[in-house]
Amino acid sequence: MEADLVLKNGKYLDVRSRTFIQGDIAIQDGKIIGINKNYNGKQEKDITGKYIVPGFIDGHIHLESSVISPENFAKIASIHGTTAVITDPHEIANVCGIDGIKYMLQKTRNLPISVYFMIPSCVPASEFDESAATLNSSDTAICFELDDERILGLAEMMNYPGVLFDDKEVLDKIAEAYKRGKRVDGHAPGLTGDDLIKYIKAGIQSDHECSTIEEAKEKIDIARELNQIFYVMIREGTAAKNLEALVELINNPNYRDNIMFATDDKHPEELKSDGHIDAIIRKAIKLGVQPEDAYITATYNAAQYFQLEDLGKIEEGVHR
């Protein structure tokens, strides 16, 4: 059989076995159609000595905070191996409301990377903040209908007091995500004990605000006791850097499957000079993480959490 492209003699990351395996990979129309199946290619590349890994995924970022256009962000990030980001357009929504979210959806189509969205949960961030726009639960429902394929859930629920005190608007927003089978991201630094149990019980499924091993483990452990899904996003961006504090989670077989990488905010000068998710991978490896585990954290784990079945692994039928 003939494919568009066959990559020969490379080693690809098998995320199931967490090992690199030698093999030829056949690609047709941008999709993997065979591995080690004797394909010929219109174009064949001998990549002996090279390694193939899935495209990197940023689990949580505010693209507006990069202070460059989505197009320019995508150009730079793609050079560094990023193929997908999950953005929370919180900043533009606070200024422009639903129109701002529509603008970001439009500006992120047909880019070198795939841009997925979480609908901002807190516009404004709290009842004490001032903003030019407000998104209530009815607005949240409208936003979910803007692009079902690219909108993956409800963004960081930073109003955890609203969850703890059973604020109807807050709980209704979470319900809007759940009834569509979407994810609900959290934002609860330092929350612990009974308050944390109630927060997770309300439907929170992730957090990028953990700064200690103990905090991260408690959140995952509580979710398991409640028979709920929960992922910790290790944040290593321009403003906040938590990798060194949390890196041992990736080395722990009991927690590593529930960990992904995120930047939250990434300024253009750092993006250009240091890189994006690839910079986190390099640092993790320097801190003692096995390369296979670092790459899986940057790819497969994020894809699994966000239910992106055609991303995060090198298998037949996968795009990136």
C-alpha positions, -999 to 999 in steps of 0.1 A, spaced: 0 0 0 11 35 -7 8 64 18 15 101 14 44 99 38 63 70 56 87 78 84 112 49 85 135 35 112 125 59 139 116 52 175 81 63 185 66 67 220 41 40 228 21 57 256 4 24 266 37 7 275 55 39 283 84 29 261 100 39 228 95 13 200 113 11 167 89 12 138 78 27 105 49 51 105 26 57 75 7 89 72 -22 97 48 -41 130 47 -25 141 80 -36 109 98 -16 79 109 -29 49 89 -4 22 98 26 14 120 50 -14 109 27 -26 81 50 -25 51 36 7 36 54 25 7 52 62 6 50 89 -21 75 105 2 98 84 25 121 98 52 147 78 69 147 91 105 172 66 120 183 79 154 153 102 157 124 99 182 87 105 175 64 118 202 28 131 201 22 168 198 24 188 230 -7 201 247 -10 231 271 -38 222 295 -46 257 306 -36 291 292 -50 326 287 -40 334 251 -47 371 257 -20 372 284 6 364 257 -1 400 245 3 388 209 -23 377 184 -34 341 184 -19 338 149 16 348 161 13 327 193 5 297 172 34 303 148 59 304 177 43 276 197 41 252 168 79 255 162 83 242 197 62 211 192 29 223 206 -1 211 185 -29 220 209 -38 245 237 -68 248 259 -75 285 264 -97 303 289 -106 336 274 -113 351 308 -96 384 302 -114 393 270 -147 381 284 -144 405 313 -141 433 288 -163 422 259 -185 394 273 -198 369 248 -186 390 219 -151 386 231 -154 348 232 -169 348 197 -139 369 186 -114 345 200 -132 315 185 -130 332 151 -94 343 154 -82 308 164 -96 288 134 -72 273 108 -40 280 128 -9 258 129 -21 245 162 -56 234 175 -71 259 199 -98 245 223 -118 266 247 -131 265 283 -159 289 290 -149 315 317 -167 306 349 -161 339 368 -168 370 349 -163 390 370 -139 370 391 -159 377 423 -187 399 434 -161 424 447 -145 428 413 -156 453 386 -158 443 349 -172 457 317 -192 425 312 -209 398 332 -215 361 323 -243 345 343 -254 309 340 -278 317 311 -249 333 292 -227 303 300 -253 281 284 -253 303 253 -215 301 251 -215 263 252 -235 264 220 -211 285 200 -188 257 190 -195 223 205 -164 206 190 -139 231 203 -155 241 236 -144 215 261 -159 227 294 -161 253 321 -129 271 329 -113 276 363 -139 279 390 -120 304 411 -151 314 430 -148 285 454 -166 304 481 -196 304 458 -193 266 456 -189 262 493 -219 285 501 -241 268 474 -245 299 452 -271 290 427 -255 308 398 -222 291 404 -237 256 407 -259 262 376 -227 270 356 -212 237 367 -244 219 358 -244 234 323 -210 218 317 -220 185 332 -252 180 312 -232 184 280 -205 159 292 -179 186 294 -150 191 319 -150 215 348 -117 230 358 -109 242 393 -89 270 409 -86 266 446 -51 273 460 -47 260 495 -82 246 499 -82 216 522 -102 193 544 -140 194 544 -141 225 522 -120 207 496 -143 177 498 -173 199 491 -156 217 463 -146 186 445 -180 170 452 -197 199 434 -181 186 402 -146 201 400 -123 179 380 -89 196 379 -67 223 394 -37 243 382 -31 262 415 -13 234 435 20 246 449 29 216 472 30 179 468 7 175 498 -19 198 483 -18 180 449 -20 145 464 -49 155 487 -70 167 458 -64 136 437 -70 113 467 -103 130 477 -116 127 442 -107 90 441 -126 85 474 -156 102 458 -151 81 427 -146 112 406 -120 121 380 -94 147 390 -62 159 373 -35 183 387 -21 206 361 16 214 369 19 250 360 51 263 347 46 296 329 59 331 330 44 343 362 40 311 383 64 282 383 54 251 403 73 223 385 102 220 410 77 217 439 55 191 421 79 172 399 79 141 421 42 135 412 54 125 377 78 99 392 50 84 414 31 56 397 1 63 420 -3 98 407 15 102 373 -16 93 352 -34 123 368 -9 149 359 -5 173 329 14 204 321 0 240 317 15 274 315 -15 296 325 3 327 311 32 328 287 48 360 276 61 363 240 97 370 248 99 339 270 79 318 245 104 328 218 136 324 238 128 294 261 100 276 243 66 264 254 56 230 267 89 217 254 107 239 279 87 222 307 96 188 294 134 196 293 133 210 328 113 180 341 139 156 326 167 176 342 149 173 375 150 135 372 119 126 353 122 98 328 118 112 292 89 88 285 70 100 316 77 137 308 64 133 272 33 114 284 25 141 309 28 167 281 6 148 256 -15 117 264 -26 127 299 -39 161 288 -57 145 258 -73 119 281 -86 145 306 -101 167 279 -115 138 260 -95 145 229 -93 110 216 -75 118 183 -46 135 201 -19 126 226 -7 93 212 9 76 182 -16 51 170 -36 44 139 -64 70 133 -46 97 153 -40 131 138 -12 145 161 
